[in-house]
């Protein structure tokens, strides 16, 4: 039986320790990046993003990305998207939630005049996304929800 130099190296205790050390080092470098990113903003950041988004709506700006905001904010609201004008808003309270930040907001519309309480969901870190609760639910369950109909 012939023994090659490569066989001796591969089967030596030094090479096994080196391989184990390399695996441990690679795991230590890769493992921290494998975790799910934290997509829940801090309460004060979520509230600030919601205020920025709703203020833009009151000022007659288009829904979508708020370009001046730091961090960037993406606003998703069917009423706003369909052109409903918001006159004012008041953030009433936080609503307990595990996977996101939720706020109950009083909205006062211009035309047609109306006052409603709505729940807004804030997620992301950054960019931060601000959804009306119905829009958030629709986006999370896209296969089973029809598109919202435009109000006349």
C-alpha positions as CSV (number, residue, x, y, z in Angstrom):
1,X,0.0,0.0,0.0
2,X,1.4,3.3,-1.0
3,X,0.9,6.4,1.2
4,X,1.0,9.7,-0.6
5,X,2.2,12.9,1.1
6,X,-1.3,14.4,0.6
7,X,-2.9,11.6,2.6
8,X,-0.7,12.2,5.5
9,X,-1.5,15.9,5.5
10,X,-5.2,15.4,5.2
11,X,-5.3,12.8,8.0
12,X,-3.0,14.6,10.3
13,X,-4.3,16.1,13.6
14,X,-3.0,19.6,12.6
15,X,-5.0,19.7,9.4
16,X,-8.2,18.7,11.2
17,X,-7.7,21.4,13.9
18,X,-7.1,23.9,11.1
19,X,-10.2,22.9,9.3
20,X,-12.3,23.1,12.5
21,X,-10.8,26.5,13.3
22,X,-11.7,27.7,9.8
23,X,-15.2,26.5,10.1
24,X,-15.7,28.1,13.5
25,X,-14.2,31.4,12.1
26,X,-16.5,31.4,9.1
27,X,-19.5,30.6,11.2
28,X,-18.6,33.5,13.6
29,X,-18.4,35.9,10.7
30,X,-21.5,34.7,8.8
31,X,-23.9,33.9,11.7
32,X,-24.6,37.5,12.9
33,X,-25.8,38.5,9.3
34,X,-28.2,35.5,9.2
35,X,-30.7,36.9,11.7
36,X,-33.8,38.6,10.6
37,X,-33.4,42.4,10.5
38,X,-35.4,44.4,13.1
39,X,-38.2,46.0,11.1
40,X,-40.0,47.6,14.0
41,X,-39.0,51.2,14.5
42,X,-38.7,52.8,17.9
43,X,-42.0,54.4,19.2
44,X,-40.6,57.9,18.8
45,X,-39.4,57.2,15.3
46,X,-42.6,55.6,14.3
47,X,-44.7,58.5,15.7
48,X,-42.4,61.1,13.9
49,X,-42.8,59.2,10.6
50,X,-46.6,59.1,11.0
51,X,-46.7,62.8,11.8
52,X,-44.5,63.6,8.7
53,X,-46.7,61.4,6.5
54,X,-50.0,62.9,7.6
55,X,-48.6,66.4,7.5
56,X,-47.6,65.9,3.9
57,X,-51.2,64.7,3.2
58,X,-52.6,67.8,4.9
59,X,-50.3,70.0,2.7
60,X,-51.7,68.4,-0.4
61,X,-48.6,66.4,-1.4
62,X,-48.9,63.2,-3.3
63,X,-48.8,59.8,-1.4
64,X,-45.7,57.7,-1.7
65,X,-42.1,58.6,-0.8
66,X,-41.6,61.6,1.4
67,X,-38.3,62.8,-0.2
68,X,-37.2,65.3,2.5
69,X,-37.6,62.9,5.4
70,X,-34.7,61.3,7.1
71,X,-35.0,58.4,7.3
72,X,-37.0,58.0,4.1
73,X,-40.8,57.4,4.6
74,X,-43.1,55.6,2.3
75,X,-46.8,56.4,2.7
76,X,-49.5,53.9,1.7
77,X,-53.1,55.0,2.1
78,X,-56.0,54.3,-0.3
79,X,-58.0,57.4,0.5
80,X,-55.0,59.6,0.0
81,X,-54.1,57.8,-3.2
82,X,-57.6,58.4,-4.5
83,X,-57.3,62.1,-3.9
84,X,-59.3,62.6,-0.7
85,X,-58.2,65.8,1.1
86,X,-57.2,65.7,4.7
87,X,-57.9,68.8,6.7
88,X,-56.3,67.9,10.0
89,X,-55.3,65.0,12.1
90,X,-54.7,64.1,15.8
91,X,-52.7,61.1,17.0
92,X,-54.8,59.9,19.9
93,X,-52.9,56.9,21.3
94,X,-50.5,54.0,20.6
95,X,-52.1,50.6,20.1
96,X,-50.3,47.5,21.5
97,X,-48.8,45.4,18.8
98,X,-45.9,42.9,18.7
99,X,-44.6,43.0,15.1
100,X,-45.1,46.7,14.3
101,X,-46.1,50.1,15.8
102,X,-49.8,51.1,15.6
103,X,-51.4,54.4,16.3
104,X,-55.1,55.4,16.5
105,X,-55.5,58.7,14.7
106,X,-58.5,61.1,14.3
107,X,-58.7,62.3,10.7
108,X,-60.8,65.2,9.6
109,X,-61.5,65.3,5.9
110,X,-62.4,68.3,3.7
111,X,-64.5,66.9,1.0
112,X,-66.8,65.3,1.7
113,X,-66.5,66.6,5.3
114,X,-66.1,63.8,7.7
115,X,-64.3,62.8,10.9
116,X,-63.1,59.3,11.4
117,X,-60.8,57.3,13.7
118,X,-58.3,55.2,11.8
119,X,-55.5,52.9,12.8
120,X,-52.1,53.4,11.1
121,X,-49.3,50.8,11.0
122,X,-45.7,51.8,10.9
123,X,-43.0,49.3,10.0
124,X,-39.4,49.4,8.6
125,X,-36.1,50.5,9.8
126,X,-35.2,52.5,7.3
127,X,-37.0,53.2,5.1
128,X,-40.1,53.5,7.2
129,X,-43.5,52.6,5.8
130,X,-46.7,54.2,7.1
131,X,-49.9,52.2,6.2
132,X,-53.5,52.6,6.9
133,X,-54.4,49.3,8.7
134,X,-56.7,48.1,5.9
135,X,-53.9,48.8,3.3
136,X,-51.4,47.0,5.5
137,X,-53.6,43.9,5.8
138,X,-54.2,44.0,2.1
139,X,-50.5,44.1,1.3
140,X,-49.7,41.3,3.7
141,X,-52.4,39.1,2.2
142,X,-52.3,40.0,-1.5
143,X,-53.5,36.7,-2.8
144,X,-56.9,36.9,-1.0
145,X,-57.8,40.6,-1.1
146,X,-59.1,42.5,-4.0
147,X,-57.8,45.9,-4.8
148,X,-59.6,48.7,-3.0
149,X,-62.3,50.4,-5.1
150,X,-62.0,54.1,-5.9
151,X,-64.5,56.2,-4.0
152,X,-66.7,58.5,-6.2
